[in-house]
Amino acid sequence: MQWTERLAHDLLEVSPEAIVVTREDGRIMLANAAARRLFDRETGAFVGEVADVLVPPELRPLTPRVLAYLAGQHPQQRTGQPLSMIHRDGSQFQADVSLSIVHADDGQYLVATIRDANATGADPAQVMLASIVQSSHDAIVTTDLDGMVLSWNPGAERLYGLSAGEMIGRSKDRIIPPDRRPDEAEIREIVAAGGRIDPYHTRRLRRDGEVFTVSMLVSPLTSPEGTTVGVTTITRDISERERAEAKMQAVLDAAPDPLLGFDEADRVVLANTQAERLFGLPRRDLVDLPVEHLLPGGPRGAPVPDAPFGWDGPVALRRDGSLVPVDIALSTARTEDGPITLAGIRDVTERLAALAEQGRLRAEADRQKDEARLQRTQRMESLGQLAGGVAHDFNNLLAVILNYAEFIVEDGADTPFALDAEQILRAGRRGSELTHQLLAFARREVIRPKPLDVNRVVSEVHQMLTRSLGEHITLDLDLADRLPTVVADPGQLEQVLVNLAVNARDAMPSGGVLTIDTGVVHDQVRIRVSDTGTGMPREVMDKAFEPFFTTKPSGEGTGLGLATVYGIVAQAGGTVKLYSEPGLGTTITIMLPASDAEPHAGERARLPRPAARGETVLVAEDEPALREVTTRILRRGGYTVLAASDGVAALQVAADHHGPIDLLLTDVVMPGMLGRVLAERLLRDRPATRVLFMSGYAQPVLTSNGILDPGVHLLEKPFTGTDLLNAVGEQLAPL
């Protein structure tokens, strides 16, 4: 095998693209390493096999299609042809196939470059290349229909030894031996009629008179209007060495990636059309250049400063001075003139740009998420402030309503009025529950966190839910062993489970299964509530935790259930996630931080309320009706009551009172002076006085976590007379 043939073979082997060459009979004569990898075949595979092995059975036979393509009129290159192909294991894949024709003495060869259309990193913009006129090794000449030369490329100058200036505008007969001129006239007539000759052998003359044999392709030269105005000929010297080099160059130019060959002195000795396009230089200018002029970091890819995209790999230097990030694959071919290093070069600009764009899009998505999270936080804070104000005033009114209704029930027992008052009490309690839900989702609720055994809380709720969900709902528990404790308000955690269970029940009107399971995930305790109900579409899921959003008919839902769950869990330092699909049910997953504290043993038994002994209670409440009803309850309970409308008035009442004041009962939020400030000032003069706060919005006496400040005792509004007397009795009990 001559060195040019070995070089051509090695060029095919180093190419990153799969290349398969077939003969006219459809049999494969060559398949490079990339092709064997693509089709999962061993070295030496394919050679001698029919091209049918490349495609699925339903597309066979393939050989007649190859023959038809070779025999018919076709372009030198045809790119981007889709075709289903088959791996060794029988799996199919969609390929983009580019075809090129290589002509040799022993016939035509079909060169197919194959790309997996679904392969990661594939460059869909790359297509099979056609040699451009100015850089072609072939002589490309155009004449008018009378044989006058219109263009004369550098290949023609090299082939005939005549410059373009010597030939353009003159008759082509100068390079045609006299005995071949009649043939040339006949060819022009065929082309003028729209025909083409593809290819044929003839003889030509060089400047010095040497006659040599060439292979020619002849085709019409057409105007923009489609009229034949001349003849285009592509001529190639088919002497032995020239023929071998032309075959090698055809293979090079068929490669979809730039290819360079350089010798032991690191000077370029060969280049393909894609290399011309990459570097912006014609092939004649590339040859004999030091490779460092084209690859500044050397062919092995040392990093260079100012590389685009922050690329730390090899770069190519274009004619205009710009740097192009590239990947380089190297191989060495042994030739008669010494070893040649072959470099397959791939421009990765688009890949890096795509990665940069992906990074930008991720950053933009993260920014939008952060903005949405901030907006959600701000909206929740605004709603929390609104809920706090509403809760303060509303709870004052509810306290008045509930207690006057209790007066009616107590004083008018067994009368129609008492029955009516019971209805008022029920409505008032419902209003109180809604107020607490508002405060819970806004994280303004008073919480009393304790180390809890989650399994115990779930079991206690299970007993209650078993009675209330209905027989059409099956309630299953799956509790993990040895769960760590969590720190949370037991009442609020029960409220979370009840809210989720009620939502699940409503999603299963025809019955179903509700499952509550627990577990540990990365130092967090997981509570998961799943149902087999109707599920939620995406647009409902996106709004599920928003306050007042509900899909239930008017009057059947407040839209606070999941909002309350979210607020309670967030206040406990946890997270809530929702997964749902229409028709497949819904799963709510709660994650709470694990604790190593011992679980709380449960509430101590409440001691009997001590009887009043005439102790003096100073009541500070800015709502007149509530102040009056509070005073009335305390006096009926046996206490001496001093009343004031605000903090300033309370201090004045205390100053005017010469006896002891055993207890200060003060609202937390009052105009002019908060209850906390009133308590501090009163205790300066009366340190023995005990303090009990009352409020429907206790934020001023809570820590940032919603927990009561140390030593603070709070009676939450709305309260009943019994609640009030129990709280006052406990505060006045002997220490």
Disulfide bonds with the S-S distance in Angstrom:
none
